[in-house]
Structures are given as C-alpha cells and as structure tokens.
Amino acid sequence: MSALLAGEDPRASPLARRDPVVKLALVMAVSMAAIFVLDPVTPAVLYGLGVVGVLVGARLPLRVLAGAHVPFVAFALGQVLVNALSRPGVVLAEPGPLRITAEGLEVGAALGLRTLLIGVLAIAFIASTSPVRLMTNLQQNARLSPRVTYAVLAGYRMLQEMPREWAVLRAAHAVRAPLRRNGTPTRSPRVLLGAVFGLLVVSVRKGERMAQSLESRGLGLEPRTTWRPSPLTRGDAVLVVAVVGVVAAVVLASAAAGVLEGPGALGG
C-alpha cells in the first residue's frame, strides 16, 4: 500500500480527473451495499469489474495492484478458514479434529470476496486521488471545516513519510544493536520494540510541530478563500451513473438468476 501512497502524479489517469468527494461517496455507497450481499457470485462479479476499472481508469500497473492486494487477500483467507471450520452444515472433509462444511465454505467465500471488492475500491481511490485535492474538495463540496480537512491532510502526509522514518530508525538501531555470530544485526523483539517506540516518539513530535505550524498560519479563521476552486463537472455525474448502473445491473441479474442472498445466509 505504501507504493500507492508514494505514487506518481495521480492526475495522469482518467479516474484521477474525477472529483475526490464523488469517488469517496461512491466507495462508501458500494461498500455499504456489499455488506448486505452474502452470496459468493455477486461480489465476485463486482470484484472482477472493479479490477478492470482500476487497471483501465486508474492506469495502475498490474504489479502494484497485486502488491496492494496482499493485506486484503490475507484477511479474506482468514474469513474463509474461520467460517469453513466453525459453521455447521454438510461436512465436506474432516482433516484430523477439524471439520469443513459446505455452508461455512460458501459464507466464508462470500465474506472473503466482499473484502476483496471493498479492497479494490479502496485501492482505486488511493491510487487516483491527490491528497491535497481531496482535502480541498472536502472543504468546498462536502462543506467540511478547514480544521478537519487540513488536520486530515497533515495526518496523511505523516502516513506517507512513515515507511522512510521506519527505515531510518531500523538502520540506526542496526548500527548499535549487538551482532550475531555471522555478523548480521539481531532482530530480537526488544530491538524491534525499541524501533517501534522510536517511531511513536518521532510521530508525536512531528504532529506537535505540524499543529504549531497550522496554528501560526491562522488555521480555523473565517472566512477562508480557495486558490483553485474545483466544481463538480459532467464527468463526475457520468461516473456516478456508470457505477450505480453497473452495481444495480449486477445485483438485479444475480436476483434474476436466483443466486443473490442477503444477511439471512448467516443464520444457516
């Protein structure tokens, strides 16, 4: 995910030219709708369309997209395993003391695919959205307070710099840490805990400096003007209609085919 945060100019892709507030609203709306879908077919189709949308609309390299999937895939596999081993139903296999059921496997697959769907939406949003433009448009179009938007922007910047700060701290600790017999620095929990504590201290100090800087620049004073207004365009409306239309078509097709299931599937 850090590769997305430190990526190149996001305005180079068609999806990046759309309003960040509109994209954020669509991500939240589709994610909320996906929560009520408990069959594996519907989220699988939506996930496939989402992957195509990221590759085409965000122009994200396949290697970067695959790397960004790692945490979502790990969480999805955990959901499949937990449900397959814990839910009652028709037993498919009994490896040792464990029992895998068909109902648990189906529900786990549905939950896992839903996680991947939400994950690819988040990847598309991060890969195609400039943080500065996001904060500006949240203030203009979502009518959020400048205190909120600029505070979030400061936190986003700190998140971008954390991988570099971690690398510096690990290098500093490696210089002072005792070496193993083969000459490599030790990776004991104590050394890692010291690096984590150092990162926490650096982040707190940096946050304090950012707060003082924003306060000295009059953050929160009213009224404030915007240097580059970013109004909603016809392209944003087209994006909303396209996404809502595709999601609605997939859901209606699943219902017509008799495969659509809702939260009632969890009671099985």
Secondary structure by P-SEA (a helix, b strand, c coil): cccccccccccccccccccaaaaaaaaaaaaaaacccccaaaaaaaaaaaaaaaaccccccaaaaaaaaaaaaaaaaaaaaaaaaccccccccccccbbbbaaaaaaaaaaaaaaaaaaaaaaaaaacccaaaaaaaaaccccccaaaaaaaaaaaaaaaaaaaaaaaaaaaaaaaccccccccccccaaaaaaaaaaaaaaaaaaaaaaaaaaaaaccccccccccccccccaaaaaaaaaaaaaaaaaaaaaaaaccccccccccc
